């Protein structure tokens, strides 16, 4: 909580139902939840200021992500913080299942001694099939390999070349048919709902055992009960369920050779602390730097890349905004060119930041990195990206090209000291301008007295010039002026500036 209070005002509420959440959300900019709070489309209707939802944990099936995206609300989770804890729980279930530990414990507590009844199986040499090779799946695969199991995996997004050493990638049907143990580690999506249906459960290797510590709904529970009762599966262990808490009359409670735990995957002191700290740090970065780590509906960045890319995202946003406010007309297309030492993983994030900058002066509703691409598509704005070889004397360079009406304009910029953005080029003008605060951009005849007249007029209007840059291009008769302003900015400033006879055109960029 202390970390969050350094970011802003914090209100703590727990156990909120939908009605309470709807009453609470108005005015709040950020919402942090765990698995017990459900964020629906209806609950978001009154969230007038909400820009960010943080899920302290990995699963996001309790959040209506499409509804958040439509409203421009970023959703982020903490996939790494509880990965070890959840993976260890899956392995605990696997070992308990292999050696019949829960049933043996219950037997002894009932006054019995049934040693021969609970003969188990060794894990060494057995094939473990890992379905979903994300953070948790990789933890399980690594630790299971360490105790002598052979590892097969299925993940549609992981090729054999990208798999960990010693992991053999198979298609799902082959993995199920050949694995002695199968463990699930994937999100609940439309595509994964009942991924293990009755047919697939009965297509598993006879005598295999299933471990499920992912999200309820991935396994067809009715089909699982049938596979256990008929003896096709030797056992199963579940930590998650289609309905939680589990109904008192659920058939799972009486199914044979079934180990049940009440969604304990991330329930360790270490994991609870880690997800809280990670989320607090991510909120700090999002609020103060505009960088969303572990975004579910935004471009993803690693922590290291996010720190490096943050200033460049600001620059991409400012370059595009500078162009679309300096030149008039409908925006037709955008192109971002990246040169130099900018991580490739940040390219999409930079592109989205450019779109936000280009549209922000013309969009009256909510515009964020979450819905910017959708809005650009709705407006038929074509967006392109390219990475090019360095051609300028900068460590890195961003170049935004905008087709505005039938005119093509270019703004280039760089970052100094990983902090300070600079505009170094506007069309054929070479400049060194800081894109911050209100800016006055003028194209004026390059003749004596222009700057003096402009300064006098601004002073009379209560405007202070905090920084000024003058540049000349190929047309030596027309100079470019970029003035950073402070103080009172009159609403008719542009008209006043254009009244000076030497001013060809003027624009106020905010």
Secondary structure as GFF3:
##gff-version 3
##sequence-region A 1 510
A	DSSP	alpha_helix	2	7	.	.	.	ID=ss1
A	DSSP	alpha_helix	18	25	.	.	.	ID=ss2
A	DSSP	beta_strand	30	33	.	.	.	ID=ss3
A	DSSP	three_ten_helix	42	44	.	.	.	ID=ss4
A	DSSP	beta_strand	52	55	.	.	.	ID=ss5
A	DSSP	alpha_helix	65	70	.	.	.	ID=ss6
A	DSSP	beta_strand	74	77	.	.	.	ID=ss7
A	DSSP	alpha_helix	83	98	.	.	.	ID=ss8
A	DSSP	alpha_helix	101	109	.	.	.	ID=ss9
A	DSSP	three_ten_helix	115	118	.	.	.	ID=ss10
A	DSSP	beta_strand	127	131	.	.	.	ID=ss11
A	DSSP	alpha_helix	135	146	.	.	.	ID=ss12
A	DSSP	beta_strand	150	154	.	.	.	ID=ss13
A	DSSP	three_ten_helix	160	162	.	.	.	ID=ss14
A	DSSP	beta_strand	167	169	.	.	.	ID=ss15
A	DSSP	alpha_helix	172	178	.	.	.	ID=ss16
A	DSSP	beta_strand	181	184	.	.	.	ID=ss17
A	DSSP	alpha_helix	198	203	.	.	.	ID=ss18
A	DSSP	beta_strand	209	212	.	.	.	ID=ss19
A	DSSP	alpha_helix	221	229	.	.	.	ID=ss20
A	DSSP	beta_strand	235	238	.	.	.	ID=ss21
A	DSSP	three_ten_helix	251	254	.	.	.	ID=ss22
A	DSSP	beta_strand	258	260	.	.	.	ID=ss23
A	DSSP	alpha_helix	269	289	.	.	.	ID=ss24
A	DSSP	alpha_helix	303	326	.	.	.	ID=ss25
A	DSSP	beta_strand	331	340	.	.	.	ID=ss26
A	DSSP	three_ten_helix	344	346	.	.	.	ID=ss27
A	DSSP	alpha_helix	347	359	.	.	.	ID=ss28
A	DSSP	alpha_helix	372	378	.	.	.	ID=ss29
A	DSSP	beta_strand	382	388	.	.	.	ID=ss30
A	DSSP	beta_strand	396	404	.	.	.	ID=ss31
A	DSSP	beta_strand	407	416	.	.	.	ID=ss32
A	DSSP	beta_strand	420	426	.	.	.	ID=ss33
A	DSSP	beta_strand	429	433	.	.	.	ID=ss34
A	DSSP	beta_strand	439	445	.	.	.	ID=ss35
A	DSSP	alpha_helix	450	460	.	.	.	ID=ss36
A	DSSP	beta_strand	463	472	.	.	.	ID=ss37
A	DSSP	beta_strand	478	487	.	.	.	ID=ss38
A	DSSP	alpha_helix	493	498	.	.	.	ID=ss39
A	DSSP	beta_strand	503	509	.	.	.	ID=ss40
###
